[in-house]
Amino acid sequence: MDSVKEYLIKFIFPITSHPYKTLAVVFIFALLEWFWGFEASFFITLFFLFLLLKLESRILIFFALLFLLSCPFFLFANDTSQAEQMAVYAYYLLFIGTVLALVESHNDPNSDGDPNKDS
């Protein structure tokens, strides 16, 4: 339970310690929501939130896997539309998480591009 609490603190701290970046992300969300609707603006804003605050992309990939794991349960309950929507959300989160992971690896000064080399 302590590790979950520490991880939540690690996630919330960048949001509270960077008020201008957080305000910029909220402004981006409001602007995008005005033009494109809630879902598109939510995922685009999520990308910018993780990018600007340098949060770990593993968080998004974890939630994407949770969405994927929920699909069989919705299919078992004959709720195919909800299962399809969860699969779409999982795809969005996997895409955003992968792009953020690529940005993280590109910005990491210790990374030389060799996945087989131990750090």
Secondary structure, DSSP 4 states (H G I P E B T S, - for coil): -HHHHHHHHHHHHHHHH-HHHHHHHHHHHHHHHHHH-HHHHHHHHHHHHHHHTT--THHHHHHHHHHHHHHHHHHHTT-HHHHHHHHHHHHHHHHHHHHHHHHHHHH-TT--S-TTS--
